[in-house]
Amino acid sequence: MIVTENHVSDALDYLNVDPHPIALARKDVTDAENKCEELFSRAFLSADGPVEGRRATAKTSPDYLTAKAEEAEAILELERHRARTRGAEMLLEIWRTENANARAAERIR
């Protein structure tokens, strides 16, 4: 068999973590988005000039750019956990198929 019992055990362990890493990563993304919005607003309100100039100043603020980088990292982590979850689910599906095929082969004999 391609999928071992250790693979299945690891996949089930990952899927049963509570709170699940996807939930934690979603929270991190939401927190990062909120921080970006707050820093943008603060920079926008503290800037002088016309609206477009204030918007440009806010978007180029060092604090805002740092927060956007943190947001990107949080999104990357979320996508990593989504991929791991899909991989674990696929591994379990392969394991189910292998076992069903083995049972069917036993019935034929």
C-alpha positions as a LaTeX table, in Angstrom:
\begin{tabular}{lrrr}
\hline
Residue & $x$ (\AA) & $y$ (\AA) & $z$ (\AA) \\
\hline
Met1 & 0.00 & 0.00 & 0.00 \\
Ile2 & 1.10 & 3.52 & $-0.76$ \\
Val3 & $-0.39$ & 5.12 & 2.36 \\
Thr4 & 0.90 & 3.77 & 5.67 \\
Glu5 & $-0.87$ & 3.79 & 9.01 \\
Asn6 & 1.60 & 6.47 & 10.17 \\
His7 & 0.53 & 8.71 & 7.27 \\
Val8 & $-3.12$ & 8.22 & 8.20 \\
Ser9 & $-2.40$ & 8.87 & 11.87 \\
Asp10 & $-0.47$ & 12.07 & 11.06 \\
Ala11 & $-3.24$ & 13.30 & 8.74 \\
Leu12 & $-5.93$ & 12.64 & 11.34 \\
Asp13 & $-3.86$ & 14.32 & 14.04 \\
Tyr14 & $-3.44$ & 17.42 & 11.88 \\
Leu15 & $-7.13$ & 17.56 & 11.00 \\
Asn16 & $-8.16$ & 17.16 & 14.64 \\
Val17 & $-6.01$ & 19.90 & 16.16 \\
Asp18 & $-8.16$ & 22.29 & 18.16 \\
Pro19 & $-8.15$ & 25.15 & 17.50 \\
His20 & $-7.30$ & 24.20 & 13.94 \\
Pro21 & $-4.32$ & 25.98 & 12.35 \\
Ile22 & $-6.62$ & 27.34 & 9.62 \\
Ala23 & $-8.78$ & 29.05 & 12.24 \\
Leu24 & $-5.73$ & 30.57 & 13.88 \\
Ala25 & $-4.34$ & 31.67 & 10.52 \\
Arg26 & $-7.69$ & 33.27 & 9.58 \\
Lys27 & $-7.61$ & 35.19 & 12.85 \\
Asp28 & $-4.08$ & 36.36 & 12.08 \\
Val29 & $-5.19$ & 37.53 & 8.62 \\
Thr30 & $-8.14$ & 39.41 & 10.09 \\
Asp31 & $-5.93$ & 41.01 & 12.74 \\
Ala32 & $-3.39$ & 42.02 & 10.08 \\
Glu33 & $-6.12$ & 43.49 & 7.85 \\
Asn34 & $-7.53$ & 45.47 & 10.76 \\
Lys35 & $-4.07$ & 46.77 & 11.66 \\
Cys36 & $-3.49$ & 47.87 & 8.05 \\
Glu37 & $-6.80$ & 49.67 & 7.98 \\
Glu38 & $-6.06$ & 51.41 & 11.28 \\
Leu39 & $-2.56$ & 52.51 & 10.23 \\
Phe40 & $-3.84$ & 53.71 & 6.85 \\
Ser41 & $-6.55$ & 55.76 & 8.56 \\
Arg42 & $-4.11$ & 57.29 & 11.03 \\
Ala43 & $-1.65$ & 58.21 & 8.27 \\
Phe44 & $-4.46$ & 59.55 & 6.08 \\
Leu45 & $-5.82$ & 61.76 & 8.83 \\
Ser46 & $-2.40$ & 63.10 & 9.78 \\
Ala47 & $-1.44$ & 63.98 & 6.19 \\
Asp48 & $-2.06$ & 67.41 & 4.66 \\
Gly49 & $-3.28$ & 68.35 & 1.21 \\
Pro50 & $-5.88$ & 67.09 & $-1.23$ \\
Val51 & $-7.52$ & 63.67 & $-0.75$ \\
Glu52 & $-5.45$ & 61.88 & $-3.39$ \\
Gly53 & $-2.25$ & 63.25 & $-1.94$ \\
Arg54 & $-3.28$ & 62.19 & 1.57 \\
Arg55 & $-4.17$ & 58.73 & 0.26 \\
Ala56 & $-0.77$ & 58.42 & $-1.44$ \\
Thr57 & 1.00 & 59.60 & 1.69 \\
Ala58 & $-0.91$ & 57.07 & 3.79 \\
Lys59 & $-0.14$ & 54.21 & 1.39 \\
Thr60 & 3.58 & 54.97 & 1.45 \\
Ser61 & 3.80 & 55.35 & 5.22 \\
Pro62 & 6.52 & 53.06 & 6.64 \\
Asp63 & 4.18 & 51.73 & 9.34 \\
Tyr64 & 1.50 & 50.96 & 6.76 \\
Leu65 & 3.97 & 49.21 & 4.45 \\
Thr66 & 5.25 & 47.09 & 7.34 \\
Ala67 & 1.68 & 46.16 & 8.26 \\
Lys68 & 0.95 & 45.22 & 4.63 \\
Ala69 & 4.01 & 42.93 & 4.63 \\
Glu70 & 2.74 & 41.30 & 7.84 \\
Glu71 & $-0.67$ & 40.88 & 6.21 \\
Ala72 & 0.94 & 39.15 & 3.23 \\
Glu73 & 2.79 & 36.79 & 5.57 \\
Ala74 & $-0.45$ & 35.98 & 7.38 \\
Ile75 & $-2.16$ & 35.22 & 4.06 \\
Leu76 & 0.76 & 33.00 & 3.05 \\
Glu77 & 0.45 & 31.06 & 6.32 \\
Leu78 & $-3.31$ & 30.67 & 5.81 \\
Glu79 & $-2.80$ & 29.30 & 2.30 \\
Arg80 & $-0.11$ & 26.94 & 3.57 \\
His81 & $-2.52$ & 25.48 & 6.11 \\
Arg82 & $-5.27$ & 25.20 & 3.51 \\
Ala83 & $-2.91$ & 23.24 & 1.27 \\
Arg84 & $-1.89$ & 20.98 & 4.17 \\
Thr85 & $-5.55$ & 20.33 & 4.95 \\
Arg86 & $-6.31$ & 19.45 & 1.33 \\
Gly87 & $-3.27$ & 17.17 & 1.31 \\
Ala88 & $-4.36$ & 15.41 & 4.50 \\
Glu89 & $-7.88$ & 14.94 & 3.14 \\
Met90 & $-6.50$ & 13.58 & $-0.14$ \\
Leu91 & $-4.22$ & 11.18 & 1.71 \\
Leu92 & $-7.18$ & 9.85 & 3.70 \\
Glu93 & $-9.18$ & 9.43 & 0.51 \\
Ile94 & $-6.34$ & 7.46 & $-1.07$ \\
Trp95 & $-6.17$ & 5.30 & 2.06 \\
Arg96 & $-9.92$ & 4.62 & 1.85 \\
Thr97 & $-9.62$ & 3.68 & $-1.81$ \\
Glu98 & $-6.69$ & 1.37 & $-1.17$ \\
Asn99 & $-8.60$ & $-0.39$ & 1.61 \\
Ala100 & $-11.74$ & $-0.69$ & $-0.51$ \\
Asn101 & $-9.69$ & $-2.19$ & $-3.35$ \\
Ala102 & $-8.04$ & $-4.64$ & $-0.94$ \\
Arg103 & $-11.45$ & $-5.73$ & 0.40 \\
Ala104 & $-12.78$ & $-6.14$ & $-3.14$ \\
Ala105 & $-9.73$ & $-8.25$ & $-4.10$ \\
Glu106 & $-10.33$ & $-10.46$ & $-1.05$ \\
Arg107 & $-13.95$ & $-11.08$ & $-2.12$ \\
Ile108 & $-12.85$ & $-12.10$ & $-5.61$ \\
Arg109 & $-10.46$ & $-14.76$ & $-4.34$ \\
\hline
\end{tabular}
